[in-house]
Amino acid sequence: MVKAKKELFDQELQAAARFFKCLGHPARLAILQYLSSTDTCIMGDISDELPLSRTTVNQHLKALKDLGLIKGEVEGVRVNYCLNGDVIEALRKMGVHFLDSIHSCSASKCS
């Protein structure tokens, strides 16, 4: 059986790639910043806070929710959105670990 190219890399790099890919859109970063700035769960339409249509915002919310970065619980006809603190902390640690594992070259080595 032939492995997919991504399977040639360890699980840690595959997980980091999934998170970094999800975070590769400014709308998703803006949603995370907005939810973080409110310090509470948001009940209602987040699209009121972004310069995007409701449909587009919902697609970005779905991507963030699928990865576990946010939680969305249905309450009646509305969805209550919150950051998933455990996953956000895991992402923070992953990012720090990844960036610590790569080093920028010194000026003498890069010329």
C-alpha positions in Angstrom: 0.0 0.0 0.0 1.4 3.4 -1.0 1.4 6.0 1.8 0.0 9.5 1.1 2.9 12.0 1.1 1.7 13.6 4.3 1.9 10.2 6.1 5.7 10.3 5.5 5.9 12.9 8.2 5.5 12.3 12.0 2.2 12.9 13.7 3.4 16.1 15.4 4.2 17.7 12.1 0.9 16.5 10.6 -1.0 18.0 13.5 0.9 21.3 13.3 0.2 21.5 9.5 -3.6 21.0 10.1 -3.6 23.9 12.6 -1.4 26.2 10.6 -3.5 25.5 7.5 -6.7 26.4 9.3 -5.1 29.6 10.7 -4.0 30.5 7.2 -7.0 32.8 6.5 -7.3 36.3 8.1 -11.0 35.8 8.7 -10.4 32.8 11.0 -7.7 34.7 12.9 -10.2 37.6 13.2 -12.8 35.3 14.6 -10.4 33.9 17.2 -9.3 37.4 18.2 -12.9 38.5 18.5 -14.0 35.5 20.6 -10.9 36.1 22.8 -11.5 39.8 23.2 -15.1 39.2 24.5 -13.9 37.0 27.4 -17.3 35.2 27.1 -19.2 33.0 24.8 -21.0 34.8 21.9 -24.7 34.1 21.3 -25.8 35.4 17.9 -24.3 36.5 14.7 -20.5 36.9 14.6 -20.8 38.2 11.0 -22.0 41.5 12.4 -18.4 41.9 13.7 -16.6 41.0 10.4 -16.7 42.6 6.9 -17.9 39.3 5.4 -21.3 37.7 4.6 -23.0 35.5 7.1 -22.5 32.5 4.8 -18.7 33.1 4.5 -18.4 33.6 8.3 -20.3 30.4 8.9 -17.9 28.5 6.6 -14.9 29.9 8.6 -16.6 29.0 11.9 -17.1 25.5 10.7 -13.4 25.1 9.9 -12.5 26.4 13.3 -15.0 24.1 15.0 -14.0 21.1 13.0 -10.5 21.5 14.3 -11.7 22.0 17.8 -10.5 25.6 18.2 -14.0 26.8 19.0 -17.1 25.2 20.5 -20.5 25.9 19.1 -23.6 24.8 21.0 -27.0 25.2 19.6 -29.5 26.9 21.9 -32.8 27.2 20.2 -32.3 28.8 16.8 -29.0 30.4 17.7 -25.5 29.0 18.3 -23.4 29.9 21.3 -19.7 30.2 20.2 -16.7 30.0 22.6 -13.0 29.4 22.3 -12.0 25.9 23.3 -9.3 26.8 25.9 -7.7 23.4 26.0 -7.2 23.3 22.3 -6.1 26.9 22.1 -3.5 26.1 24.8 -2.3 23.0 22.9 -2.0 25.2 19.7 0.0 27.8 21.6 2.4 25.1 22.9 2.6 23.5 19.5 3.5 26.8 17.9 6.1 27.6 20.5 7.6 24.1 20.2 7.7 24.3 16.4 9.2 27.8 16.3 11.8 26.8 18.9 12.8 23.8 16.7 13.7 26.0 13.8 16.4 28.6 14.0 17.0 31.7 11.9 20.5 31.8 10.6 23.0 34.3 11.9 24.2 37.0 9.5 27.5 35.3 9.1 25.9 32.0 8.1 23.4 33.4 5.7 25.6 35.5 3.4 
